[in-house]
Amino acid sequence: MQTFDLAVLGAGPGGYVAAIRGAQLGMKTCLIERDRLGGICLNWGCIPTKTLLKNAEVYNTIRNADKYGIKVAQISVDFSANVKRSRDVSNRLRKGIEFLMKKNKITHIHGIGKLISKTTINITRGKKSEKVNAKKIIIATGAHTRTFPGLEIDGQRIISSREAMMVDSPPKKLIIIGSGSIGCEFASYFNEFGTEIHLLEMLDRILPVEDADVSNEVMRNFKNSGIKIYTRTKVSSIERLKTKVKVHTEKTGNSDILEGDLAFLATGVTGNIEEIGLEELGIVTNGGAITINEYNQTNIPNIYAIGDVSGPPWLAHVASAQGHVSADHAAGHETKPMDFSNIPSCTYCQPQVGSIGMTEAQAKEAGYDVKVGKFSFQNSGKAMAIGDTTGFVKLVFDEKYGELLGAHIVGGEATELIAELGMAKGLEATWEDIAMTVHAHPTLSEAIMEAALDAFGSAIHQ
């Protein structure tokens, strides 16, 4: 039996980061993975989907090149090359992680791991098996698409994001169930390539966890681009036929049937907690996720859980941050606990969405007297120059102290711009700190400065 200081179960963005950090701190480390290094994020999620979305963005730019004074006579799409590019990017990054494993002298073990004691993991590969012993264990087994009775994925007519990014050609009509980040990103992607999109949501607006103003702005743009949106709509079942699907819906007591080529389930995820030895060891779970403390420890102190398997928010950057904290803590290195109040959330549809902290409604519910600043990209010189004035920056401040409580951006490069506000919030910046920070001109980031000024009635270009 091989013996390690640290064993990490799962090699996604949480697991491989934890393994590298553990090795950096001098721990003899192994990384156990049943599939490919990089997990869902690198191979079937974050990276390939953003590649596909960039492809769609480029196609949109070429189709609308006239507004830039550029004439394009003919445009054609090689959809298989579009998909291949996304796979090539993922494969290149996965090879990079393989290099990092060797560079940091991490033992990579391919197989299915299961905890059989507080310090022992059994690993199977077909009929073969081996055991490893580790003083500290980090569980990073990720999550899978949440399904419901009557809404089971078959991978052919009823698909998840994994199948959606591999289709040979754009479907003529796609019914997307769920309008969170995944649903909205694929709605934006396929719509760009001519698919008729029907986007269904149980709640009263798409992107329901975002600020209401942001949701409404995305919904307005989606509708203008031809996407059909159904809110307050519940899906009771999906009927799979030979060449199409029938999606049975209910809204305010009325039932309806939508027909399409494919139904895409984007109803969230649930942790991969099955068959990894949790019940046998008595590790506490709740609602499909492993229960953890502020340092990501389970109820067994030498065993940690990070990323999607430990519950929301189900974001790759959260998993990576948890991996760093867990490895530091496991090594006895000084570290700060996770701050889940300052996690950026990004949706890469068109228009993009980036947010952090409280929405306006949440801040009011928490008892704050709020000041809200807002600046439209229609008033931004840089936005006009690049030809995209969609959206705005919205900042939520505490009126008493001027502290930034939440930031919400919808529009071009919102997912990049939000990082500045994460730093500001982490440093407990006030409206004045943001407003008096000199922003380069012309940039989209000037809208952040102007929104801070607007919160207290001082916007210059509003």
C-alpha positions as CSV (number, residue, x, y, z in Angstrom):
1,M,0.0,0.0,0.0
2,Q,1.3,3.4,-1.0
3,T,1.4,6.0,1.8
4,F,0.8,9.8,1.3
5,D,0.4,12.9,3.4
6,L,-2.5,14.0,1.2
7,A,-4.8,12.1,-1.1
8,V,-7.2,14.1,-3.4
9,L,-10.2,12.2,-4.8
10,G,-11.3,14.0,-8.0
11,A,-9.2,16.0,-10.4
12,G,-11.5,18.9,-11.4
13,P,-10.7,22.6,-10.8
14,G,-10.9,22.0,-7.0
15,G,-9.1,18.7,-6.8
16,Y,-6.1,19.4,-9.0
17,V,-5.6,22.8,-7.4
18,A,-5.7,21.2,-3.9
19,A,-3.1,18.6,-5.1
20,I,-0.7,21.2,-6.5
21,R,-1.0,23.4,-3.4
22,G,-0.5,20.4,-1.1
23,A,2.7,19.5,-3.0
24,Q,3.9,23.1,-2.9
25,L,3.7,22.9,0.9
26,G,5.8,19.8,1.0
27,M,3.1,17.1,1.3
28,K,3.6,13.8,-0.5
29,T,0.4,13.9,-2.6
30,C,-1.6,11.7,-4.9
31,L,-4.5,12.7,-7.2
32,I,-7.1,10.0,-8.0
33,E,-9.4,10.5,-11.0
34,R,-11.7,8.1,-12.8
35,D,-11.8,10.0,-16.0
36,R,-9.8,12.9,-17.4
37,L,-7.7,15.5,-15.5
38,G,-9.5,18.8,-15.3
39,G,-12.9,17.3,-14.5
40,I,-16.2,18.5,-16.0
41,C,-15.1,22.1,-16.0
42,L,-12.1,21.7,-18.3
43,N,-13.4,18.8,-20.4
44,W,-17.2,19.3,-20.7
45,G,-18.1,22.6,-19.0
46,C,-16.4,26.0,-18.4
47,I,-13.7,25.9,-21.0
48,P,-15.3,24.2,-24.1
49,T,-18.6,26.1,-23.6
50,K,-16.7,29.5,-23.5
51,T,-14.9,28.5,-26.7
52,L,-18.2,27.7,-28.4
53,L,-19.6,31.0,-27.2
54,K,-16.6,32.9,-28.6
55,N,-17.1,31.1,-31.9
56,A,-20.7,32.3,-31.9
57,E,-19.6,35.9,-31.0
58,V,-17.2,36.0,-34.0
59,Y,-20.0,34.7,-36.3
60,N,-22.2,37.5,-35.0
61,T,-19.5,40.1,-35.6
62,I,-19.0,38.9,-39.2
63,R,-22.7,38.9,-39.9
64,N,-23.0,42.4,-38.7
65,A,-19.7,43.7,-40.2
66,D,-21.5,46.3,-42.2
67,K,-21.8,48.6,-39.2
68,Y,-18.0,48.7,-39.0
69,G,-17.7,49.7,-42.7
70,I,-16.6,46.2,-43.7
71,K,-18.4,44.3,-46.5
72,V,-18.5,40.5,-46.3
73,A,-19.9,38.9,-49.4
74,Q,-20.5,35.4,-48.3
75,I,-20.5,33.7,-44.9
76,S,-20.6,30.0,-44.3
77,V,-20.3,28.0,-41.0
78,D,-18.3,24.7,-40.6
79,F,-20.1,23.6,-37.5
80,S,-17.9,20.5,-37.0
81,A,-14.8,22.8,-37.0
82,N,-16.6,25.0,-34.5
83,V,-17.0,22.0,-32.2
84,K,-13.5,20.7,-32.9
85,R,-12.0,24.0,-31.8
86,S,-13.7,23.6,-28.4
87,R,-12.3,20.1,-28.0
88,D,-8.8,21.1,-29.1
89,V,-8.7,23.9,-26.5
90,S,-9.8,21.5,-23.7
91,N,-7.3,18.9,-24.8
92,R,-4.4,21.4,-24.8
93,L,-5.3,22.5,-21.3
94,R,-5.6,19.0,-20.0
95,K,-2.1,18.3,-21.2
96,G,-1.0,21.3,-19.3
97,I,-2.4,19.8,-16.1
98,E,-0.6,16.6,-16.8
99,F,2.6,18.6,-17.0
100,L,1.8,20.3,-13.7
101,M,1.3,16.9,-12.0
102,K,4.8,15.8,-13.1
103,K,6.4,19.2,-12.3
104,N,5.0,19.1,-8.7
105,K,5.8,15.3,-8.3
106,I,2.2,14.4,-7.7
107,T,1.3,10.8,-8.1
108,H,-1.6,10.6,-10.6
109,I,-3.7,7.4,-10.1
110,H,-6.4,6.6,-12.7
111,G,-9.4,4.7,-11.2
112,I,-12.5,4.9,-9.1
113,G,-11.8,5.8,-5.5
114,K,-13.8,4.9,-2.5
115,L,-13.1,5.7,1.2
116,I,-12.9,2.5,3.3
117,S,-11.5,4.1,6.4
118,K,-10.6,7.6,7.7
119,T,-7.2,7.2,6.1
120,T,-7.6,4.6,3.3
121,I,-9.0,4.8,-0.2
122,N,-9.6,1.8,-2.4
123,I,-9.1,2.4,-6.1
124,T,-10.5,0.1,-8.8
125,R,-9.6,-0.1,-12.5
126,G,-11.8,-2.7,-14.1
127,K,-10.9,-6.0,-12.2
128,K,-7.8,-4.5,-10.6
129,S,-7.7,-2.6,-7.4
130,E,-5.2,-1.0,-5.1
131,K,-5.3,0.9,-1.8
132,V,-3.6,4.1,-0.7
133,N,-3.2,5.4,2.8
134,A,-3.2,9.2,3.5
135,K,-3.0,11.3,6.6
136,K,-5.4,13.8,5.0
137,I,-8.0,13.3,2.3
138,I,-9.8,15.9,0.2
139,I,-13.0,14.8,-1.6
140,A,-13.5,16.7,-4.8
141,T,-15.8,14.4,-6.8
142,G,-17.9,17.2,-8.4
143,A,-21.6,17.0,-9.4
144,H,-23.9,15.8,-12.2
145,T,-27.0,17.2,-13.8
146,R,-30.1,17.1,-11.6
147,T,-32.9,15.2,-13.0
148,F,-36.5,14.6,-12.0
149,P,-39.1,11.9,-12.6
150,G,-40.3,12.1,-16.1
151,L,-37.3,14.3,-17.1
152,E,-34.6,11.7,-17.5
153,I,-31.7,12.3,-19.8
154,D,-31.2,9.7,-22.6
155,G,-28.3,11.5,-24.4
156,Q,-30.1,11.5,-27.7
157,R,-33.4,13.5,-27.7
158,I,-33.2,14.6,-24.0
159,I,-29.8,16.0,-23.5
160,S,-27.5,17.7,-20.9
161,S,-24.8,20.3,-21.6
162,R,-22.3,17.5,-22.4
163,E,-24.3,16.3,-25.4
164,A,-25.3,19.8,-26.4
165,M,-21.7,20.9,-27.0
166,M,-21.1,17.9,-29.2
167,V,-24.1,18.0,-31.6
168,D,-23.1,17.6,-35.3
169,S,-25.3,20.5,-36.5
170,P,-27.5,23.1,-34.8
171,P,-31.0,21.7,-34.2
172,K,-33.9,23.4,-35.9
173,K,-35.9,23.8,-32.6
174,L,-34.4,23.4,-29.1
175,I,-36.4,23.4,-25.9
176,I,-34.2,24.4,-22.9
177,I,-35.6,23.7,-19.5
178,G,-34.0,26.0,-16.9
179,S,-32.8,29.5,-17.4
180,G,-29.8,29.7,-15.0
181,S,-26.3,30.3,-16.4
182,I,-26.1,27.0,-18.4
183,G,-29.5,27.4,-19.9
184,C,-29.0,31.0,-20.9
185,E,-25.5,30.4,-22.3
186,F,-26.7,27.6,-24.6
187,A,-29.8,29.6,-25.6
188,S,-27.5,32.4,-26.7
189,Y,-25.1,30.0,-28.5
190,F,-27.6,28.0,-30.5
191,N,-29.7,31.0,-31.3
192,E,-26.7,32.7,-32.9
193,F,-26.5,29.7,-35.3
194,G,-30.2,29.9,-36.3
195,T,-31.8,27.4,-33.9
196,E,-35.3,28.3,-32.8
197,I,-35.0,28.5,-29.0
198,H,-37.7,28.0,-26.4
199,L,-36.4,28.8,-22.9
200,L,-38.6,27.6,-20.0
201,E,-38.3,28.8,-16.4
202,M,-40.4,27.9,-13.3
203,L,-39.8,31.2,-11.6
204,D,-41.0,34.7,-12.7
205,R,-37.8,35.7,-14.6
206,I,-34.8,34.2,-16.3
207,L,-31.5,34.2,-14.4
208,P,-33.6,34.3,-11.2
209,V,-30.6,34.5,-8.8
210,E,-29.4,37.8,-10.4
211,D,-30.6,41.3,-9.6
212,A,-34.0,41.9,-11.1
213,D,-32.8,44.7,-13.3
214,V,-30.1,42.5,-14.8
215,S,-32.5,39.6,-15.4
216,N,-35.0,42.0,-17.2
217,E,-32.2,43.4,-19.4
218,V,-31.1,39.9,-20.5
219,M,-34.7,38.9,-21.1
220,R,-35.3,42.0,-23.2
221,N,-32.2,41.3,-25.3
222,F,-33.1,37.6,-25.7
223,K,-36.6,38.4,-26.9
224,N,-35.2,40.9,-29.4
225,S,-32.9,38.2,-30.7
226,G,-35.8,35.9,-31.3
227,I,-35.6,33.6,-28.2
228,K,-39.0,32.6,-26.9
229,I,-39.2,32.8,-23.1
230,Y,-41.7,31.1,-20.9
231,T,-41.7,32.1,-17.2
232,R,-43.7,30.6,-14.3
233,T,-43.8,27.5,-16.5
234,K,-43.4,24.0,-15.0
235,V,-42.4,20.9,-17.0
236,S,-44.4,17.9,-16.0
237,S,-42.9,15.4,-18.4
238,I,-40.9,14.9,-21.6
239,E,-42.2,12.5,-24.3
240,R,-39.4,11.1,-26.5
241,L,-40.4,10.2,-30.0
242,K,-38.3,8.9,-32.9
243,T,-37.5,12.3,-34.5
244,K,-38.7,14.8,-31.9
245,V,-39.7,15.5,-28.3
246,K,-42.9,16.7,-26.7
247,V,-42.4,18.7,-23.6
248,H,-45.6,18.8,-21.4
249,T,-45.9,22.1,-19.5
250,E,-48.1,23.7,-16.9
251,K,-48.7,27.4,-16.2
252,T,-51.3,28.8,-13.9
253,G,-53.4,25.7,-14.1
254,N,-53.3,25.4,-17.9
255,S,-51.4,22.7,-19.7
256,D,-49.6,22.9,-23.1
257,I,-47.3,20.8,-25.2
258,L,-44.1,22.2,-26.9
259,E,-42.6,20.1,-29.7
260,G,-38.9,20.3,-30.7
261,D,-36.0,18.4,-32.1
262,L,-34.3,18.2,-28.7
263,A,-35.0,18.9,-25.1
264,F,-32.1,20.3,-23.1
265,L,-32.1,19.8,-19.3
266,A,-30.4,22.8,-17.6
267,T,-32.0,22.3,-14.2
268,G,-29.0,22.5,-12.0
269,V,-26.6,19.9,-10.5
270,T,-26.4,17.7,-7.5
271,G,-23.2,16.4,-5.8
272,N,-21.5,13.1,-6.7
273,I,-21.8,11.6,-3.2
274,E,-22.9,8.1,-4.1
275,E,-20.6,5.1,-3.8
276,I,-17.6,6.9,-2.4
277,G,-17.9,5.5,1.1
278,L,-19.6,8.4,2.9
279,E,-22.3,6.4,4.6
280,E,-20.0,3.7,5.8
281,L,-17.7,6.3,7.5
282,G,-20.6,8.4,8.8
283,I,-19.7,11.5,6.9
284,V,-22.6,13.9,7.1
285,T,-24.5,15.0,4.0
286,N,-27.5,17.2,3.4
287,G,-29.6,17.7,0.3
288,G,-27.1,15.9,-2.0
289,A,-24.0,17.7,-0.7
290,I,-21.3,17.0,2.0
291,T,-21.6,19.2,5.0
292,I,-18.4,21.2,5.7
293,N,-17.1,23.9,8.1
294,E,-15.4,27.2,7.2
295,Y,-12.2,25.4,6.3
296,N,-14.0,22.7,4.2
297,Q,-13.6,20.0,6.8
298,T,-16.3,17.3,7.1
299,N,-17.4,16.0,10.5
300,I,-14.3,13.8,10.3
301,P,-11.5,16.4,10.8
302,N,-8.8,14.9,8.5
303,I,-11.3,14.6,5.6
304,Y,-12.2,17.7,3.6
305,A,-14.8,18.2,0.8
306,I,-14.6,20.9,-1.8
307,G,-16.3,22.1,-5.0
308,D,-19.7,21.0,-6.2
309,V,-19.8,18.0,-3.9
310,S,-20.0,20.4,-1.0
311,G,-23.0,22.3,-2.3
312,P,-23.6,25.7,-3.7
313,P,-22.4,27.9,-5.2
314,W,-21.6,25.4,-8.0
315,L,-18.7,27.4,-9.6
316,A,-15.3,26.3,-10.7
317,H,-13.5,29.2,-9.1
318,V,-15.2,28.4,-5.8
319,A,-13.8,24.9,-6.0
320,S,-10.3,26.2,-6.8
321,A,-10.5,28.6,-3.9
322,Q,-11.7,25.8,-1.6
323,G,-8.9,23.6,-2.8
324,H,-6.3,26.2,-1.9
325,V,-7.8,26.7,1.6
326,S,-8.2,23.0,2.3
327,A,-4.6,22.2,1.3
328,D,-3.2,25.0,3.4
329,H,-5.3,23.9,6.4
330,A,-4.4,20.2,5.9
331,A,-0.7,21.1,5.8
332,G,-1.0,23.2,9.0
333,H,-0.3,26.3,7.0
334,E,-1.9,29.6,8.1
335,T,-4.9,30.4,6.0
336,K,-8.2,32.3,6.0
337,P,-11.6,30.6,5.8
338,M,-13.7,30.9,2.7
339,D,-15.7,34.1,2.3
340,F,-18.8,33.1,0.4
341,S,-20.2,36.6,0.5
342,N,-17.6,37.7,-2.0
343,I,-17.9,35.2,-4.8
344,P,-18.3,36.5,-8.4
345,S,-21.0,34.9,-10.5
346,C,-20.7,35.1,-14.3
347,T,-22.9,34.1,-17.2
348,Y,-21.3,34.2,-20.6
349,C,-24.4,34.6,-22.8
350,Q,-24.9,37.8,-24.9
351,P,-25.2,40.2,-23.2
352,Q,-22.8,38.9,-20.5
353,V,-23.6,39.1,-16.8
354,G,-21.2,39.5,-13.9
355,S,-22.3,40.0,-10.3
356,I,-21.0,39.9,-6.7
357,G,-22.5,40.4,-3.3
358,M,-26.1,41.3,-2.6
359,T,-28.8,42.3,-5.1
360,E,-30.8,45.5,-4.3
361,A,-33.7,43.4,-3.0
362,Q,-31.4,41.3,-0.8
363,A,-29.8,44.4,0.7
364,K,-33.1,45.9,1.6
365,E,-34.3,42.6,3.1
366,A,-31.2,42.5,5.2
367,G,-32.2,45.8,6.7
368,Y,-29.8,48.2,5.0
369,D,-30.8,51.7,3.8
370,V,-29.4,51.5,0.3
371,K,-28.1,53.8,-2.2
372,V,-28.1,52.5,-5.8
373,G,-25.9,53.9,-8.6
374,K,-26.4,53.0,-12.2
375,F,-24.6,53.8,-15.4
376,S,-25.7,52.7,-18.9
377,F,-23.2,51.7,-21.5
378,Q,-25.2,53.8,-23.9
379,N,-23.3,56.7,-22.3
380,S,-19.9,55.1,-22.6
381,G,-17.6,56.3,-25.3
382,K,-15.7,53.0,-25.4
383,A,-19.0,51.0,-25.7
384,M,-19.9,53.2,-28.7
385,A,-16.5,52.7,-30.2
386,I,-16.7,48.9,-30.1
387,G,-20.3,48.9,-31.3
388,D,-22.0,47.4,-28.3
389,T,-23.9,49.7,-25.9
390,T,-26.1,47.1,-24.4
391,G,-26.5,47.0,-20.6
392,F,-25.3,48.8,-17.6
393,V,-23.4,48.8,-14.3
394,K,-25.5,48.8,-11.1
395,L,-23.8,49.2,-7.7
396,V,-25.6,48.8,-4.3
397,F,-24.2,50.7,-1.3
398,D,-25.0,51.0,2.3
399,E,-26.2,54.6,2.7
400,K,-24.8,55.0,6.3
401,Y,-21.2,54.1,5.7
402,G,-21.1,54.1,1.9
403,E,-19.8,50.5,1.8
404,L,-20.2,48.5,-1.3
405,L,-22.8,45.7,-0.7
406,G,-23.3,44.4,-4.2
407,A,-22.3,44.9,-7.9
408,H,-24.1,43.9,-11.0
409,I,-23.0,44.3,-14.6
410,V,-24.8,43.3,-17.8
411,G,-23.2,44.0,-21.1
412,G,-19.9,43.6,-23.0
413,E,-17.1,42.0,-21.0
414,A,-19.1,42.0,-17.8
415,T,-17.4,38.8,-16.8
416,E,-14.1,40.6,-16.9
417,L,-15.2,43.8,-15.3
418,I,-16.6,42.2,-12.2
419,A,-13.2,41.4,-10.9
420,E,-12.5,45.0,-9.9
421,L,-15.6,45.1,-7.8
422,G,-14.7,41.8,-6.1
423,M,-11.4,43.4,-5.0
424,A,-13.2,46.5,-3.9
425,K,-15.8,44.6,-1.9
426,G,-13.1,42.4,-0.3
427,L,-11.3,45.6,0.8
428,E,-14.6,47.1,2.2
429,A,-14.4,49.9,-0.3
430,T,-16.9,52.8,-0.1
431,W,-18.6,54.5,-3.0
432,E,-16.0,57.3,-2.7
433,D,-13.1,54.9,-2.9
434,I,-14.4,53.6,-6.2
435,A,-15.5,56.9,-7.6
436,M,-12.2,58.6,-6.9
437,T,-10.1,55.8,-8.4
438,V,-8.9,57.2,-11.7
439,H,-10.1,54.9,-14.5
440,A,-8.4,55.0,-17.9
441,H,-10.3,56.7,-20.7
442,P,-11.8,55.4,-22.9
443,T,-12.6,52.0,-21.2
444,L,-15.7,50.1,-20.3
445,S,-14.5,50.2,-16.7
446,E,-15.3,53.9,-16.5
447,A,-18.9,52.9,-16.2
448,I,-18.0,51.5,-12.7
449,M,-16.6,54.8,-11.6
450,E,-19.7,56.6,-13.0
451,A,-22.1,54.3,-11.3
452,A,-20.4,54.9,-8.0
453,L,-20.7,58.7,-8.5
454,D,-24.3,58.2,-9.5
455,A,-25.2,56.5,-6.2
456,F,-24.6,59.8,-4.5
457,G,-25.8,62.1,-7.2
458,S,-22.5,63.1,-8.7
459,A,-22.3,61.2,-12.1
460,I,-20.6,63.3,-14.7
461,H,-21.7,61.6,-18.0
462,Q,-25.2,60.4,-16.9
